[in-house]
């Protein structure tokens, strides 16, 4: 049997002790953490959203994309609780005020066709224009600086009847109200301005608002599950909170300020088109995303044409929320990174701002 001498054994002990001391004195270098793969990020997002759905604090569909690649597109919770119908990426939801970005695009498309200019006075394009509106320009309406007052109290009872109103009837409900302030003097977020824009689109184009968007935006972009909501039965059921169905809403009332429905997959087609000149020129797109004025009710974030522009994670973000009886929607775009987060919910009390910002941090802070 092989044996070590006392000297040999002593040397081994000494060397071992010295080595141990060296290890204690010199810290081991920390290896850099492996960069998460897109699959890792998608799994984390999915786990986060799945937990919210289990807690019944979120129900809807989510699409997250980066640099032209979809990281996740998935439904959570139920589109119809009573019948157990799950939400999917193809589920249709009302998008509320996210409608405004399409109204703004329609205006820019009409400008590209030389049928109007955003600096035109609106009274040059609509009939029976009230005296108080003579100084209001299209730009004022687009940026919520027109001074047209909040008249939702006028719509409160009308929205619960099932008799649809024509655009001229909608505008007539508030056209004779005195202005809150001189046009251009300050900013105040108002749906009424975008209702007037819809009426103006019809007057200038000779088409209904619905037909113009269908022909010039939805069909070219193949947004087959997007349209004007006439109380469609093929949408998800809207809930105020989990299990509590929202009251009926006459969808002719929100009109061009909030009357559309869509899916996360269709809105991704829209998002991708905004990186191109398929609809309008880059010059007009840059105008759309210019933060012209800060809106006090939006935390002083700037408002462009149908978009809120601000900063998150040291990056510019363009976004817009939509909320309408039983539904909540939010899109957040980080153009520099080409990251888009689209969240559509049929549970109105879902905290979509936290969902979008938390998801953005998972995607962008892992780079």
MOGI-V636905 format. One record per residue. N is the residue number from 1. RES is the residue in one small letter. OMEGA is omega in radians with two decimals (* if undefined). Layout:
BEGIN
n->N res->RES omega->OMEGA
n->N res->RES omega->OMEGA
END
This chain:
BEGIN
n->1 res->x omega->3.14
n->2 res->x omega->3.12
n->3 res->x omega->3.05
n->4 res->x omega->3.05
n->5 res->x omega->3.10
n->6 res->x omega->-3.14
n->7 res->x omega->-3.14
n->8 res->x omega->-3.14
n->9 res->x omega->3.13
n->10 res->x omega->3.13
n->11 res->x omega->-3.12
n->12 res->x omega->3.13
n->13 res->x omega->-3.13
n->14 res->x omega->-3.12
n->15 res->x omega->-3.13
n->16 res->x omega->3.14
n->17 res->x omega->3.12
n->18 res->x omega->3.14
n->19 res->x omega->3.13
n->20 res->x omega->3.12
n->21 res->x omega->3.12
n->22 res->x omega->-3.14
n->23 res->x omega->3.14
n->24 res->x omega->-3.07
n->25 res->x omega->-3.08
n->26 res->x omega->-3.10
n->27 res->x omega->3.11
n->28 res->x omega->3.13
n->29 res->x omega->3.11
n->30 res->x omega->-3.14
n->31 res->x omega->3.12
n->32 res->x omega->3.12
n->33 res->x omega->3.13
n->34 res->x omega->3.12
n->35 res->x omega->-3.13
n->36 res->x omega->3.08
n->37 res->x omega->3.05
n->38 res->x omega->3.11
n->39 res->x omega->3.10
n->40 res->x omega->-3.12
n->41 res->x omega->3.13
n->42 res->x omega->3.14
n->43 res->x omega->3.13
n->44 res->x omega->3.10
n->45 res->x omega->-3.13
n->46 res->x omega->3.14
n->47 res->x omega->3.13
n->48 res->x omega->-3.12
n->49 res->x omega->3.11
n->50 res->x omega->3.10
n->51 res->x omega->3.13
n->52 res->x omega->3.13
n->53 res->x omega->3.12
n->54 res->x omega->3.12
n->55 res->x omega->-3.11
n->56 res->x omega->3.09
n->57 res->x omega->3.07
n->58 res->x omega->3.02
n->59 res->x omega->-3.13
n->60 res->x omega->3.14
n->61 res->x omega->-3.07
n->62 res->x omega->3.00
n->63 res->x omega->3.08
n->64 res->x omega->-3.12
n->65 res->x omega->3.08
n->66 res->x omega->3.09
n->67 res->x omega->3.07
n->68 res->x omega->3.14
n->69 res->x omega->-3.14
n->70 res->x omega->3.09
n->71 res->x omega->3.13
n->72 res->x omega->3.06
n->73 res->x omega->-2.95
n->74 res->x omega->3.06
n->75 res->x omega->3.13
n->76 res->x omega->3.14
n->77 res->x omega->-2.99
n->78 res->x omega->3.05
n->79 res->x omega->3.11
n->80 res->x omega->-3.06
n->81 res->x omega->-3.08
n->82 res->x omega->-3.09
n->83 res->x omega->3.10
n->84 res->x omega->-3.12
n->85 res->x omega->-3.09
n->86 res->x omega->2.97
n->87 res->x omega->3.11
n->88 res->x omega->3.07
n->89 res->x omega->3.13
n->90 res->x omega->3.13
n->91 res->x omega->-3.14
n->92 res->x omega->-3.14
n->93 res->x omega->2.93
n->94 res->x omega->-3.07
n->95 res->x omega->3.04
n->96 res->x omega->-3.03
n->97 res->x omega->2.96
n->98 res->x omega->3.04
n->99 res->x omega->-3.04
n->100 res->x omega->-3.13
n->101 res->x omega->3.09
n->102 res->x omega->3.06
n->103 res->x omega->3.12
n->104 res->x omega->3.12
n->105 res->x omega->3.11
n->106 res->x omega->3.10
n->107 res->x omega->3.14
n->108 res->x omega->3.10
n->109 res->x omega->3.08
n->110 res->x omega->3.05
n->111 res->x omega->3.11
n->112 res->x omega->3.10
n->113 res->x omega->-3.14
n->114 res->x omega->3.13
n->115 res->x omega->3.07
n->116 res->x omega->3.03
n->117 res->x omega->-3.06
n->118 res->x omega->3.09
n->119 res->x omega->3.09
n->120 res->x omega->2.97
n->121 res->x omega->-3.09
n->122 res->x omega->-3.13
n->123 res->x omega->3.05
n->124 res->x omega->-3.01
n->125 res->x omega->3.13
n->126 res->x omega->-3.11
n->127 res->x omega->3.10
n->128 res->x omega->-3.09
n->129 res->x omega->-3.12
n->130 res->x omega->-3.12
n->131 res->x omega->-3.10
n->132 res->x omega->-3.09
n->133 res->x omega->-3.00
n->134 res->x omega->-3.11
n->135 res->x omega->-3.09
n->136 res->x omega->3.06
n->137 res->x omega->3.07
n->138 res->x omega->3.11
n->139 res->x omega->3.11
n->140 res->x omega->3.13
n->141 res->x omega->-3.10
n->142 res->x omega->-3.04
n->143 res->x omega->3.12
n->144 res->x omega->3.12
n->145 res->x omega->-3.07
n->146 res->x omega->-3.06
n->147 res->x omega->3.07
n->148 res->x omega->-3.01
n->149 res->x omega->3.04
n->150 res->x omega->-3.09
n->151 res->x omega->-3.09
n->152 res->x omega->3.06
n->153 res->x omega->3.12
n->154 res->x omega->-3.06
n->155 res->x omega->-2.99
n->156 res->x omega->-3.11
n->157 res->x omega->-3.12
n->158 res->x omega->-3.06
n->159 res->x omega->-3.12
n->160 res->x omega->3.05
n->161 res->x omega->-3.07
n->162 res->x omega->3.09
n->163 res->x omega->-3.11
n->164 res->x omega->3.09
n->165 res->x omega->3.05
n->166 res->x omega->3.13
n->167 res->x omega->3.14
n->168 res->x omega->3.10
n->169 res->x omega->3.11
n->170 res->x omega->-3.13
n->171 res->x omega->-3.13
n->172 res->x omega->-3.12
n->173 res->x omega->-3.10
n->174 res->x omega->-3.02
n->175 res->x omega->-3.10
n->176 res->x omega->3.08
n->177 res->x omega->3.08
n->178 res->x omega->3.13
n->179 res->x omega->3.09
n->180 res->x omega->-3.12
n->181 res->x omega->3.13
n->182 res->x omega->-3.12
n->183 res->x omega->3.13
n->184 res->x omega->-3.07
n->185 res->x omega->3.09
n->186 res->x omega->-3.10
n->187 res->x omega->3.07
n->188 res->x omega->-3.04
n->189 res->x omega->-3.09
n->190 res->x omega->3.07
n->191 res->x omega->-3.05
n->192 res->x omega->3.13
n->193 res->x omega->3.14
n->194 res->x omega->2.99
n->195 res->x omega->3.09
n->196 res->x omega->3.11
n->197 res->x omega->3.10
n->198 res->x omega->3.11
n->199 res->x omega->3.12
n->200 res->x omega->3.10
n->201 res->x omega->3.14
n->202 res->x omega->-3.13
n->203 res->x omega->-3.07
n->204 res->x omega->-3.05
n->205 res->x omega->-3.06
n->206 res->x omega->3.10
n->207 res->x omega->3.00
n->208 res->x omega->3.09
n->209 res->x omega->-3.13
n->210 res->x omega->-3.10
n->211 res->x omega->-3.13
n->212 res->x omega->3.14
n->213 res->x omega->-3.13
n->214 res->x omega->-3.06
n->215 res->x omega->-2.97
n->216 res->x omega->-3.12
n->217 res->x omega->-2.99
n->218 res->x omega->-3.14
n->219 res->x omega->3.11
n->220 res->x omega->-3.12
n->221 res->x omega->-3.13
n->222 res->x omega->3.07
n->223 res->x omega->-2.99
n->224 res->x omega->-3.13
n->225 res->x omega->3.13
n->226 res->x omega->3.13
n->227 res->x omega->3.11
n->228 res->x omega->-3.04
n->229 res->x omega->3.07
n->230 res->x omega->-3.05
n->231 res->x omega->-3.04
n->232 res->x omega->3.14
n->233 res->x omega->-3.10
n->234 res->x omega->3.05
n->235 res->x omega->2.98
n->236 res->x omega->3.02
n->237 res->x omega->3.13
n->238 res->x omega->-3.12
n->239 res->x omega->3.08
n->240 res->x omega->3.00
n->241 res->x omega->-3.01
n->242 res->x omega->3.05
n->243 res->x omega->-3.14
n->244 res->x omega->-3.05
n->245 res->x omega->-3.13
n->246 res->x omega->3.10
n->247 res->x omega->3.08
n->248 res->x omega->3.05
n->249 res->x omega->3.05
n->250 res->x omega->-3.00
n->251 res->x omega->3.01
n->252 res->x omega->-3.09
n->253 res->x omega->-3.14
n->254 res->x omega->3.01
n->255 res->x omega->-3.02
n->256 res->x omega->3.05
n->257 res->x omega->-3.09
n->258 res->x omega->-3.00
n->259 res->x omega->-3.06
n->260 res->x omega->2.97
n->261 res->x omega->3.12
n->262 res->x omega->3.07
n->263 res->x omega->3.11
n->264 res->x omega->-3.12
n->265 res->x omega->3.07
n->266 res->x omega->-3.12
n->267 res->x omega->3.04
n->268 res->x omega->3.05
n->269 res->x omega->3.09
n->270 res->x omega->3.12
n->271 res->x omega->-3.10
n->272 res->x omega->3.11
n->273 res->x omega->-3.12
n->274 res->x omega->3.01
n->275 res->x omega->-3.09
n->276 res->x omega->3.07
n->277 res->x omega->-3.11
n->278 res->x omega->-3.09
n->279 res->x omega->3.10
n->280 res->x omega->-3.10
n->281 res->x omega->3.09
n->282 res->x omega->3.14
n->283 res->x omega->3.14
n->284 res->x omega->3.07
n->285 res->x omega->3.12
n->286 res->x omega->3.09
n->287 res->x omega->3.13
n->288 res->x omega->-3.07
n->289 res->x omega->3.06
n->290 res->x omega->3.14
n->291 res->x omega->-3.03
n->292 res->x omega->-3.05
n->293 res->x omega->3.02
n->294 res->x omega->3.12
n->295 res->x omega->-3.10
n->296 res->x omega->-3.09
n->297 res->x omega->3.12
n->298 res->x omega->3.11
n->299 res->x omega->3.12
n->300 res->x omega->3.04
n->301 res->x omega->-3.10
n->302 res->x omega->3.09
n->303 res->x omega->3.06
n->304 res->x omega->3.05
n->305 res->x omega->-3.14
n->306 res->x omega->-3.13
n->307 res->x omega->2.99
n->308 res->x omega->-3.09
n->309 res->x omega->3.14
n->310 res->x omega->-3.12
n->311 res->x omega->3.07
n->312 res->x omega->-3.12
n->313 res->x omega->-3.14
n->314 res->x omega->3.12
n->315 res->x omega->3.01
n->316 res->x omega->3.07
n->317 res->x omega->3.04
n->318 res->x omega->-2.99
n->319 res->x omega->2.95
n->320 res->x omega->3.11
n->321 res->x omega->2.98
n->322 res->x omega->3.12
n->323 res->x omega->3.14
n->324 res->x omega->-3.00
n->325 res->x omega->3.07
n->326 res->x omega->-3.08
n->327 res->x omega->3.12
n->328 res->x omega->-3.08
n->329 res->x omega->3.11
n->330 res->x omega->3.02
n->331 res->x omega->3.08
n->332 res->x omega->-3.11
n->333 res->x omega->3.08
n->334 res->x omega->-2.95
n->335 res->x omega->-3.11
n->336 res->x omega->-3.12
n->337 res->x omega->-3.05
n->338 res->x omega->3.07
n->339 res->x omega->3.11
n->340 res->x omega->3.09
n->341 res->x omega->-3.11
n->342 res->x omega->-3.14
n->343 res->x omega->3.08
n->344 res->x omega->-3.06
n->345 res->x omega->3.00
n->346 res->x omega->3.02
n->347 res->x omega->-2.93
n->348 res->x omega->-3.09
n->349 res->x omega->3.07
n->350 res->x omega->-3.12
n->351 res->x omega->-3.05
n->352 res->x omega->3.12
n->353 res->x omega->3.11
n->354 res->x omega->3.13
n->355 res->x omega->-3.10
n->356 res->x omega->-3.12
n->357 res->x omega->3.12
n->358 res->x omega->3.11
n->359 res->x omega->3.11
n->360 res->x omega->3.12
n->361 res->x omega->3.09
n->362 res->x omega->-3.10
n->363 res->x omega->-2.96
n->364 res->x omega->3.13
n->365 res->x omega->-3.14
n->366 res->x omega->-3.08
n->367 res->x omega->*
END
